[in-house]
């Protein structure tokens, strides 16, 4: 995901991020785990 955010402008626009604010892969993984822990991932999809 981190690489995709760097490479794809539309993904950055969708997520509201710019090149200076892209989270690293650990941050993305921690966020995913929090979503799963609190059973929020299904609601987003």
PDB file of N, CA, C, O and CB in Angstrom:
ATOM      1  N   UNK A   1       0.817  -1.181   0.000  1.00  0.00           N
ATOM      2  CA  UNK A   1       0.000   0.000   0.000  1.00  0.00           C
ATOM      3  C   UNK A   1       0.864   1.249   0.000  1.00  0.00           C
ATOM      4  O   UNK A   1       0.565   2.223  -0.690  1.00  0.00           O
ATOM      5  CB  UNK A   1      -0.931  -0.005   1.189  1.00  0.00           C
ATOM      6  N   UNK A   2       1.933   1.214   0.774  1.00  0.00           N
ATOM      7  CA  UNK A   2       2.819   2.380   0.822  1.00  0.00           C
ATOM      8  C   UNK A   2       3.357   2.705  -0.565  1.00  0.00           C
ATOM      9  O   UNK A   2       3.337   3.862  -0.987  1.00  0.00           O
ATOM     10  CB  UNK A   2       3.982   2.135   1.795  1.00  0.00           C
ATOM     11  N   UNK A   3       3.836   1.689  -1.272  1.00  0.00           N
ATOM     12  CA  UNK A   3       4.360   1.902  -2.618  1.00  0.00           C
ATOM     13  C   UNK A   3       3.277   2.402  -3.566  1.00  0.00           C
ATOM     14  O   UNK A   3       3.527   3.283  -4.388  1.00  0.00           O
ATOM     15  CB  UNK A   3       4.970   0.613  -3.157  1.00  0.00           C
ATOM     16  N   UNK A   4       2.085   1.847  -3.455  1.00  0.00           N
ATOM     17  CA  UNK A   4       0.983   2.263  -4.323  1.00  0.00           C
ATOM     18  C   UNK A   4       0.642   3.735  -4.085  1.00  0.00           C
ATOM     19  O   UNK A   4       0.340   4.462  -5.031  1.00  0.00           O
ATOM     20  CB  UNK A   4      -0.260   1.378  -4.082  1.00  0.00           C
ATOM     21  N   UNK A   5       0.688   4.173  -2.836  1.00  0.00           N
ATOM     22  CA  UNK A   5       0.409   5.582  -2.547  1.00  0.00           C
ATOM     23  C   UNK A   5       1.467   6.501  -3.147  1.00  0.00           C
ATOM     24  O   UNK A   5       1.151   7.599  -3.606  1.00  0.00           O
ATOM     25  CB  UNK A   5       0.327   5.804  -1.040  1.00  0.00           C
ATOM     26  N   UNK A   6       2.718   6.056  -3.144  1.00  0.00           N
ATOM     27  CA  UNK A   6       3.774   6.856  -3.758  1.00  0.00           C
ATOM     28  C   UNK A   6       3.605   6.918  -5.277  1.00  0.00           C
ATOM     29  O   UNK A   6       3.857   7.955  -5.891  1.00  0.00           O
ATOM     30  CB  UNK A   6       5.151   6.282  -3.404  1.00  0.00           C
ATOM     31  N   UNK A   7       3.182   5.814  -5.873  1.00  0.00           N
ATOM     32  CA  UNK A   7       3.162   5.706  -7.333  1.00  0.00           C
ATOM     33  C   UNK A   7       1.864   6.174  -7.984  1.00  0.00           C
ATOM     34  O   UNK A   7       1.869   6.520  -9.165  1.00  0.00           O
ATOM     35  CB  UNK A   7       3.413   4.295  -7.722  1.00  0.00           C
ATOM     36  N   UNK A   8       0.756   6.195  -7.250  1.00  0.00           N
ATOM     37  CA  UNK A   8      -0.540   6.431  -7.871  1.00  0.00           C
ATOM     38  C   UNK A   8      -1.200   7.685  -7.314  1.00  0.00           C
ATOM     39  O   UNK A   8      -1.609   7.722  -6.154  1.00  0.00           O
ATOM     40  CB  UNK A   8      -1.451   5.227  -7.669  1.00  0.00           C
ATOM     41  N   UNK A   9      -1.297   8.698  -8.144  1.00  0.00           N
ATOM     42  CA  UNK A   9      -1.872   9.970  -7.737  1.00  0.00           C
ATOM     43  C   UNK A   9      -3.321   9.819  -7.282  1.00  0.00           C
ATOM     44  O   UNK A   9      -3.718  10.426  -6.287  1.00  0.00           O
ATOM     45  CB  UNK A   9      -1.787  10.967  -8.876  1.00  0.00           C
ATOM     46  N   UNK A  10      -4.103   9.036  -7.981  1.00  0.00           N
ATOM     47  CA  UNK A  10      -5.525   8.906  -7.655  1.00  0.00           C
ATOM     48  C   UNK A  10      -5.729   8.296  -6.268  1.00  0.00           C
ATOM     49  O   UNK A  10      -6.670   8.668  -5.566  1.00  0.00           O
ATOM     50  CB  UNK A  10      -6.232   8.051  -8.709  1.00  0.00           C
ATOM     51  N   UNK A  11      -4.859   7.363  -5.863  1.00  0.00           N
ATOM     52  CA  UNK A  11      -4.957   6.790  -4.516  1.00  0.00           C
ATOM     53  C   UNK A  11      -4.641   7.837  -3.447  1.00  0.00           C
ATOM     54  O   UNK A  11      -5.291   7.876  -2.402  1.00  0.00           O
ATOM     55  CB  UNK A  11      -4.004   5.589  -4.374  1.00  0.00           C
ATOM     56  N   UNK A  12      -3.646   8.684  -3.709  1.00  0.00           N
ATOM     57  CA  UNK A  12      -3.330   9.761  -2.760  1.00  0.00           C
ATOM     58  C   UNK A  12      -4.488  10.742  -2.661  1.00  0.00           C
ATOM     59  O   UNK A  12      -4.828  11.193  -1.567  1.00  0.00           O
ATOM     60  CB  UNK A  12      -2.045  10.500  -3.181  1.00  0.00           C
ATOM     61  N   UNK A  13      -5.091  11.074  -3.788  1.00  0.00           N
ATOM     62  CA  UNK A  13      -6.229  11.992  -3.760  1.00  0.00           C
ATOM     63  C   UNK A  13      -7.397  11.378  -3.007  1.00  0.00           C
ATOM     64  O   UNK A  13      -8.038  12.063  -2.209  1.00  0.00           O
ATOM     65  CB  UNK A  13      -6.657  12.364  -5.183  1.00  0.00           C
ATOM     66  N   UNK A  14      -7.686  10.110  -3.238  1.00  0.00           N
ATOM     67  CA  UNK A  14      -8.782   9.423  -2.575  1.00  0.00           C
ATOM     68  C   UNK A  14      -8.567   9.384  -1.059  1.00  0.00           C
ATOM     69  O   UNK A  14      -9.502   9.585  -0.284  1.00  0.00           O
ATOM     70  CB  UNK A  14      -8.929   8.002  -3.129  1.00  0.00           C
ATOM     71  N   UNK A  15      -7.326   9.123  -0.651  1.00  0.00           N
ATOM     72  CA  UNK A  15      -7.033   9.005   0.778  1.00  0.00           C
ATOM     73  C   UNK A  15      -6.779  10.357   1.438  1.00  0.00           C
ATOM     74  O   UNK A  15      -6.697  10.441   2.664  1.00  0.00           O
ATOM     75  CB  UNK A  15      -5.833   8.109   0.985  1.00  0.00           C
ATOM     76  N   UNK A  16      -6.654  11.405   0.646  1.00  0.00           N
ATOM     77  CA  UNK A  16      -6.410  12.734   1.203  1.00  0.00           C
ATOM     78  C   UNK A  16      -4.974  12.935   1.658  1.00  0.00           C
ATOM     79  O   UNK A  16      -4.699  13.783   2.507  1.00  0.00           O
ATOM     80  CB  UNK A  16      -7.336  12.979   2.357  1.00  0.00           C
ATOM     81  N   UNK A  17      -4.064  12.158   1.099  1.00  0.00           N
ATOM     82  CA  UNK A  17      -2.654  12.258   1.473  1.00  0.00           C
ATOM     83  C   UNK A  17      -1.859  12.928   0.368  1.00  0.00           C
ATOM     84  O   UNK A  17      -2.270  12.939  -0.792  1.00  0.00           O
ATOM     85  CB  UNK A  17      -2.072  10.869   1.779  1.00  0.00           C
ATOM     86  N   UNK A  18      -0.718  13.485   0.741  1.00  0.00           N
ATOM     87  CA  UNK A  18       0.207  13.998  -0.263  1.00  0.00           C
ATOM     88  C   UNK A  18       1.546  13.305  -0.049  1.00  0.00           C
ATOM     89  O   UNK A  18       1.691  12.530   0.897  1.00  0.00           O
ATOM     90  CB  UNK A  18       0.351  15.563  -0.175  1.00  0.00           C
ATOM     91  N   UNK A  19       2.508  13.562  -0.892  1.00  0.00           N
ATOM     92  CA  UNK A  19       3.782  12.843  -0.820  1.00  0.00           C
ATOM     93  C   UNK A  19       4.515  13.054   0.505  1.00  0.00           C
ATOM     94  O   UNK A  19       5.321  12.210   0.896  1.00  0.00           O
ATOM     95  CB  UNK A  19       4.673  13.273  -1.960  1.00  0.00           C
ATOM     96  N   UNK A  20       4.253  14.155   1.198  1.00  0.00           N
ATOM     97  CA  UNK A  20       4.915  14.422   2.473  1.00  0.00           C
ATOM     98  C   UNK A  20       4.258  13.682   3.636  1.00  0.00           C
ATOM     99  O   UNK A  20       4.849  13.594   4.712  1.00  0.00           O
ATOM    100  CB  UNK A  20       4.916  15.909   2.752  1.00  0.00           C
ATOM    101  N   UNK A  21       3.038  13.144   3.446  1.00  0.00           N
ATOM    102  CA  UNK A  21       2.285  12.554   4.553  1.00  0.00           C
ATOM    103  C   UNK A  21       1.963  11.074   4.375  1.00  0.00           C
ATOM    104  O   UNK A  21       1.071  10.572   5.059  1.00  0.00           O
ATOM    105  CB  UNK A  21       1.015  13.306   4.739  1.00  0.00           C
ATOM    106  N   UNK A  22       2.623  10.377   3.517  1.00  0.00           N
ATOM    107  CA  UNK A  22       2.321   8.961   3.288  1.00  0.00           C
ATOM    108  C   UNK A  22       2.847   8.139   4.461  1.00  0.00           C
ATOM    109  O   UNK A  22       4.032   8.213   4.787  1.00  0.00           O
ATOM    110  CB  UNK A  22       2.942   8.465   1.944  1.00  0.00           C
ATOM    111  N   UNK A  23       1.971   7.354   5.099  1.00  0.00           N
ATOM    112  CA  UNK A  23       2.415   6.539   6.233  1.00  0.00           C
ATOM    113  C   UNK A  23       3.287   5.380   5.769  1.00  0.00           C
ATOM    114  O   UNK A  23       3.158   4.903   4.641  1.00  0.00           O
ATOM    115  CB  UNK A  23       1.209   6.006   7.015  1.00  0.00           C
ATOM    116  N   UNK A  24       4.177   4.934   6.653  1.00  0.00           N
ATOM    117  CA  UNK A  24       5.015   3.792   6.302  1.00  0.00           C
ATOM    118  C   UNK A  24       4.219   2.506   6.466  1.00  0.00           C
ATOM    119  O   UNK A  24       3.098   2.520   6.975  1.00  0.00           O
ATOM    120  CB  UNK A  24       6.293   3.755   7.171  1.00  0.00           C
ATOM    121  N   UNK A  25       4.806   1.396   6.033  1.00  0.00           N
ATOM    122  CA  UNK A  25       4.054   0.139   6.014  1.00  0.00           C
ATOM    123  C   UNK A  25       3.681  -0.333   7.413  1.00  0.00           C
ATOM    124  O   UNK A  25       2.650  -0.985   7.578  1.00  0.00           O
ATOM    125  CB  UNK A  25       4.858  -0.937   5.314  1.00  0.00           C
ATOM    126  N   UNK A  26       4.491  -0.023   8.426  1.00  0.00           N
ATOM    127  CA  UNK A  26       4.158  -0.412   9.795  1.00  0.00           C
ATOM    128  C   UNK A  26       2.918   0.316  10.281  1.00  0.00           C
ATOM    129  O   UNK A  26       2.057  -0.286  10.922  1.00  0.00           O
ATOM    130  CB  UNK A  26       5.332  -0.131  10.733  1.00  0.00           C
ATOM    131  N   UNK A  27       2.818   1.592   9.988  1.00  0.00           N
ATOM    132  CA  UNK A  27       1.653   2.379  10.380  1.00  0.00           C
ATOM    133  C   UNK A  27       0.399   1.853   9.699  1.00  0.00           C
ATOM    134  O   UNK A  27      -0.652   1.739  10.331  1.00  0.00           O
ATOM    135  CB  UNK A  27       1.862   3.860  10.040  1.00  0.00           C
ATOM    136  N   UNK A  28       0.502   1.533   8.414  1.00  0.00           N
ATOM    137  CA  UNK A  28      -0.638   0.988   7.671  1.00  0.00           C
ATOM    138  C   UNK A  28      -1.063  -0.348   8.268  1.00  0.00           C
ATOM    139  O   UNK A  28      -2.258  -0.599   8.431  1.00  0.00           O
ATOM    140  CB  UNK A  28      -0.288   0.819   6.175  1.00  0.00           C
ATOM    141  N   UNK A  29      -0.103  -1.205   8.596  1.00  0.00           N
ATOM    142  CA  UNK A  29      -0.406  -2.507   9.191  1.00  0.00           C
ATOM    143  C   UNK A  29      -1.058  -2.349  10.565  1.00  0.00           C
ATOM    144  O   UNK A  29      -2.023  -3.046  10.877  1.00  0.00           O
ATOM    145  CB  UNK A  29       0.874  -3.350   9.308  1.00  0.00           C
ATOM    146  N   UNK A  30      -0.537  -1.440  11.384  1.00  0.00           N
ATOM    147  CA  UNK A  30      -1.132  -1.205  12.705  1.00  0.00           C
ATOM    148  C   UNK A  30      -2.571  -0.716  12.580  1.00  0.00           C
ATOM    149  O   UNK A  30      -3.435  -1.122  13.357  1.00  0.00           O
ATOM    150  CB  UNK A  30      -0.297  -0.186  13.497  1.00  0.00           C
ATOM    151  N   UNK A  31      -2.830   0.145  11.616  1.00  0.00           N
ATOM    152  CA  UNK A  31      -4.185   0.641  11.389  1.00  0.00           C
ATOM    153  C   UNK A  31      -5.106  -0.506  10.973  1.00  0.00           C
ATOM    154  O   UNK A  31      -6.236  -0.613  11.452  1.00  0.00           O
ATOM    155  CB  UNK A  31      -4.185   1.748  10.313  1.00  0.00           C
ATOM    156  N   UNK A  32      -4.617  -1.349  10.090  1.00  0.00           N
ATOM    157  CA  UNK A  32      -5.416  -2.501   9.651  1.00  0.00           C
ATOM    158  C   UNK A  32      -5.742  -3.415  10.828  1.00  0.00           C
ATOM    159  O   UNK A  32      -6.873  -3.881  10.962  1.00  0.00           O
ATOM    160  CB  UNK A  32      -4.669  -3.292   8.558  1.00  0.00           C
ATOM    161  N   UNK A  33      -4.758  -3.669  11.671  1.00  0.00           N
ATOM    162  CA  UNK A  33      -4.985  -4.533  12.837  1.00  0.00           C
ATOM    163  C   UNK A  33      -6.002  -3.925  13.799  1.00  0.00           C
ATOM    164  O   UNK A  33      -6.825  -4.645  14.366  1.00  0.00           O
ATOM    165  CB  UNK A  33      -3.667  -4.787  13.572  1.00  0.00           C
ATOM    166  N   UNK A  34      -5.953  -2.613  13.985  1.00  0.00           N
ATOM    167  CA  UNK A  34      -6.947  -1.957  14.838  1.00  0.00           C
ATOM    168  C   UNK A  34      -8.353  -2.098  14.261  1.00  0.00           C
ATOM    169  O   UNK A  34      -9.309  -2.343  14.995  1.00  0.00           O
ATOM    170  CB  UNK A  34      -6.601  -0.476  15.017  1.00  0.00           C
ATOM    171  N   UNK A  35      -8.473  -1.942  12.951  1.00  0.00           N
ATOM    172  CA  UNK A  35      -9.774  -2.117  12.310  1.00  0.00           C
ATOM    173  C   UNK A  35     -10.300  -3.526  12.528  1.00  0.00           C
ATOM    174  O   UNK A  35     -11.474  -3.719  12.846  1.00  0.00           O
ATOM    175  CB  UNK A  35      -9.679  -1.817  10.813  1.00  0.00           C
ATOM    176  N   UNK A  36      -9.421  -4.512  12.355  1.00  0.00           N
ATOM    177  CA  UNK A  36      -9.833  -5.903  12.531  1.00  0.00           C
ATOM    178  C   UNK A  36     -10.166  -6.206  13.990  1.00  0.00           C
ATOM    179  O   UNK A  36     -11.142  -6.902  14.270  1.00  0.00           O
ATOM    180  CB  UNK A  36      -8.735  -6.845  12.039  1.00  0.00           C
ATOM    181  N   UNK A  37      -9.368  -5.693  14.916  1.00  0.00           N
ATOM    182  CA  UNK A  37      -9.581  -5.932  16.336  1.00  0.00           C
ATOM    183  C   UNK A  37     -10.945  -5.422  16.792  1.00  0.00           C
ATOM    184  O   UNK A  37     -11.621  -6.064  17.595  1.00  0.00           O
ATOM    185  CB  UNK A  37      -8.480  -5.271  17.150  1.00  0.00           C
ATOM    186  N   UNK A  38     -11.335  -4.277  16.278  1.00  0.00           N
ATOM    187  CA  UNK A  38     -12.603  -3.664  16.675  1.00  0.00           C
ATOM    188  C   UNK A  38     -13.736  -3.977  15.688  1.00  0.00           C
ATOM    189  O   UNK A  38     -14.811  -3.380  15.740  1.00  0.00           O
ATOM    190  CB  UNK A  38     -12.431  -2.155  16.799  1.00  0.00           C
ATOM    191  N   UNK A  39     -13.459  -4.936  14.781  1.00  0.00           N
ATOM    192  CA  UNK A  39     -14.431  -5.406  13.804  1.00  0.00           C
ATOM    193  C   UNK A  39     -15.049  -4.270  12.967  1.00  0.00           C
ATOM    194  O   UNK A  39     -16.260  -4.227  12.746  1.00  0.00           O
ATOM    195  CB  UNK A  39     -15.524  -6.166  14.514  1.00  0.00           C
ATOM    196  N   UNK A  40     -14.192  -3.369  12.517  1.00  0.00           N
ATOM    197  CA  UNK A  40     -14.630  -2.232  11.711  1.00  0.00           C
ATOM    198  C   UNK A  40     -14.321  -2.393  10.230  1.00  0.00           C
ATOM    199  O   UNK A  40     -14.862  -1.659   9.404  1.00  0.00           O
ATOM    200  CB  UNK A  40     -13.987  -0.975  12.218  1.00  0.00           C
ATOM    201  N   UNK A  41     -13.461  -3.341   9.885  1.00  0.00           N
ATOM    202  CA  UNK A  41     -13.043  -3.507   8.488  1.00  0.00           C
ATOM    203  C   UNK A  41     -14.230  -3.830   7.574  1.00  0.00           C
ATOM    204  O   UNK A  41     -14.341  -3.269   6.484  1.00  0.00           O
ATOM    205  CB  UNK A  41     -11.988  -4.614   8.382  1.00  0.00           C
ATOM    206  N   UNK A  42     -15.094  -4.707   7.999  1.00  0.00           N
ATOM    207  CA  UNK A  42     -16.254  -5.096   7.162  1.00  0.00           C
ATOM    208  C   UNK A  42     -17.169  -3.904   6.897  1.00  0.00           C
ATOM    209  O   UNK A  42     -17.723  -3.773   5.805  1.00  0.00           O
ATOM    210  CB  UNK A  42     -17.059  -6.229   7.844  1.00  0.00           C
ATOM    211  N   UNK A  43     -17.325  -3.046   7.882  1.00  0.00           N
ATOM    212  CA  UNK A  43     -18.175  -1.863   7.723  1.00  0.00           C
ATOM    213  C   UNK A  43     -17.633  -0.876   6.710  1.00  0.00           C
ATOM    214  O   UNK A  43     -18.402  -0.179   6.049  1.00  0.00           O
ATOM    215  CB  UNK A  43     -18.343  -1.172   9.044  1.00  0.00           C
ATOM    216  N   UNK A  44     -16.336  -0.810   6.582  1.00  0.00           N
ATOM    217  CA  UNK A  44     -15.713   0.102   5.619  1.00  0.00           C
ATOM    218  C   UNK A  44     -15.895  -0.423   4.203  1.00  0.00           C
ATOM    219  O   UNK A  44     -16.131   0.341   3.267  1.00  0.00           O
ATOM    220  CB  UNK A  44     -14.214   0.287   5.932  1.00  0.00           C
ATOM    221  N   UNK A  45     -15.780  -1.743   4.062  1.00  0.00           N
ATOM    222  CA  UNK A  45     -15.898  -2.334   2.738  1.00  0.00           C
ATOM    223  C   UNK A  45     -17.358  -2.433   2.347  1.00  0.00           C
ATOM    224  O   UNK A  45     -17.675  -2.909   1.257  1.00  0.00           O
ATOM    225  CB  UNK A  45     -15.234  -3.717   2.693  1.00  0.00           C
TER     226      UNK A  45
END
